[in-house]
């Protein structure tokens, strides 16, 4: 079954990835992690997200539209990417989440893709 | 109710009490769906109540219930698959039909408890989940024990069962490296259920959850006799139960441990716990439950020696705190320090080490502090601490006991 792993990271870590001097080094553990996932054959897709300062949040209330610069809320950890993996159980998905670099610097959310309604 | 109906109902109830957990565990294990297993079994029970009075109670009520529940699960499964794929008209009956009934129902209850204590499940719901799935208690009764509304408890239990089903939490035994932690979580959840009654007004023999938690502790200890912590937990509960007859006086008021009459304690139960603890220590793996039990055993030694061995208790708490520091253990340690040395101040100093954020709303912290301040002769501070403890107490009996101590301390004004 499919699970989405969302990588949440603190702003300092996200900035490190965007900074020319640090970026290559910051990327190393991610490359290693992604190749482990591919080698295990569980990877079904995913994307890295552009930094949060490129985000725009849209709301419509009572017909009025507002745009807000940035992600929807001030949180300590911000989503920096996600992947979709196909494994047999939550236990296996948790094992993969545990190995993600984001679990050390921030957190990784594990959620199954919804089943069709019964 | 006429005679055969009464007999059938009694037989059904007896079968349920003896084997509800084993039936649910086995069905949930086969289908990986706790809620569906429970539904199928409860439908089977309803069927039993109409069939047994007419046809007689079957030779093996348990096997009958399992067959009926399995049929219900297959029916549900067929409906579900048909809804998912309308072109499917014939189901592969071979798939589940191949699962022959085992000659003896295997005991999957421990496996089910390990699922209930999975790290992805919120610790605060694990006790309730175990009580429901293994013992078949209804959400209403569990909610009363947890002092929450039945609606809130039902919602949480439904959600957690959905999570177990939809994320396919593994029902297989955890990997060897994870097993000790998971067993520890199972024991903690059982103890959590056992201690619920302490801060509520459940009278001995009432409808509290302590007896149910005791049953679970006994079950786990018998399923894994070589696990010293499982034995430690059961010994701890046996010792607490042994003192129950002395915990309330003739008018139902609660009596503090050091004022209890040890001749009202249940000596056979204390002896059983002593043997159990001895066996646990021979397995050479010390743990928090064994230490807690050893502390309670030391308190019980007053029965024979007439005195409480406070310095032994202090030593045991030191080991416990080094292994598994908790606020509860810290309070026990504070009392032991004060009584072993005869100086209340030593205990008060230990209490000061507890995180101010935690102690602020911690009823036992304030009660212990009030007690030690009174012992130190700091009357006004003690009266204030009693006020805080009383305000934080949920149990009526406990509140009356604290108020009595406070009034005794305030005494006649000089």
Interface residues (C-beta under 8 A of the other chain):
Chain A: X1 X3 X88 X89 X90 X91 X93 X94 X112 X115 X116 X118
Chain B: X80 X83 X84 X118 X119 X120 X166 X167 X168 X169 X170 X174
